[in-house]
C-alpha cells in the first residue's frame, strides 16, 4: 500500500483540530517549496495564479471605470 493511500484512508478519522493542523502543515510545505499556494473558502478552491488573474481583472475594470469618470464633463 502506498503512503498516499494510507494518508487518504486516515483522513476521515482525524478530528477537526487535527485536520486544521494538517492543512497548516501542508500550506507551510508549499511555501517552503515555493509551490503554488491553494486557497479554499465558501466560494471554492483557488490557486495563487487564480487570485492573480482575478485581481488583474478587477484592476482592469477599475481602470476602465476611472477612465470613464475622467471623460465626464464637469458640472
C-alpha positions as CSV (number, residue, x, y, z in Angstrom):
1,X,0.0,0.0,0.0
2,X,1.3,3.4,-0.9
3,X,1.9,6.2,1.6
4,X,-0.7,8.4,-0.2
5,X,-3.3,5.7,0.1
6,X,-2.6,5.3,3.8
7,X,-2.9,9.0,4.3
8,X,-6.2,9.2,2.4
9,X,-7.5,6.3,4.5
10,X,-6.6,8.0,7.7
11,X,-8.1,11.4,6.9
12,X,-11.8,10.6,7.8
13,X,-10.6,9.5,11.3
14,X,-8.9,12.8,12.1
15,X,-10.6,15.4,14.4
16,X,-11.3,18.9,13.2
17,X,-8.3,20.2,15.1
18,X,-6.0,17.6,13.5
19,X,-7.4,18.4,10.0
20,X,-6.7,22.1,10.7
21,X,-3.1,21.3,11.8
22,X,-2.6,19.1,8.7
23,X,-3.9,21.9,6.4
24,X,-1.5,24.4,8.1
25,X,1.4,21.9,7.7
26,X,0.6,21.4,4.0
27,X,0.5,25.2,3.5
28,X,3.8,25.6,5.2
29,X,5.4,22.9,3.0
30,X,4.0,24.6,-0.2
31,X,5.5,27.9,0.9
32,X,8.9,26.3,1.8
33,X,9.0,24.6,-1.6
34,X,7.9,27.8,-3.3
35,X,5.0,26.0,-4.8
36,X,1.6,27.4,-5.7
37,X,-0.5,28.1,-2.7
38,X,-4.0,26.8,-2.6
39,X,-6.8,28.9,-1.0
40,X,-10.2,27.5,-0.1
41,X,-13.3,29.3,1.1
42,X,-17.1,29.2,0.8
43,X,-16.7,30.1,-2.9
44,X,-14.5,27.2,-3.8
45,X,-10.8,26.4,-4.2
46,X,-8.4,28.8,-5.9
47,X,-4.7,28.7,-6.7
48,X,-2.4,31.7,-6.3
49,X,-2.5,32.1,-10.1
50,X,-6.3,32.2,-10.0
51,X,-6.1,35.0,-7.4
52,X,-3.6,37.0,-9.6
53,X,-5.9,36.7,-12.6
54,X,-9.0,37.8,-10.6
55,X,-7.1,40.8,-9.2
56,X,-5.9,41.8,-12.7
57,X,-9.4,41.7,-14.0
58,X,-10.6,43.8,-11.1
59,X,-7.9,46.4,-11.6
60,X,-8.8,46.5,-15.3
61,X,-12.4,47.2,-14.5
62,X,-11.4,49.8,-12.0
63,X,-9.1,51.5,-14.6
64,X,-11.9,51.4,-17.2
65,X,-14.4,53.0,-14.7
66,X,-11.8,55.6,-13.7
67,X,-11.2,56.5,-17.3
68,X,-15.0,56.9,-17.9
69,X,-15.2,59.2,-14.9
70,X,-12.3,61.2,-16.2
71,X,-14.0,61.7,-19.6
72,X,-17.2,63.2,-18.0
73,X,-17.6,66.9,-18.2
74,X,-17.5,68.9,-15.0
75,X,-20.9,70.3,-13.9
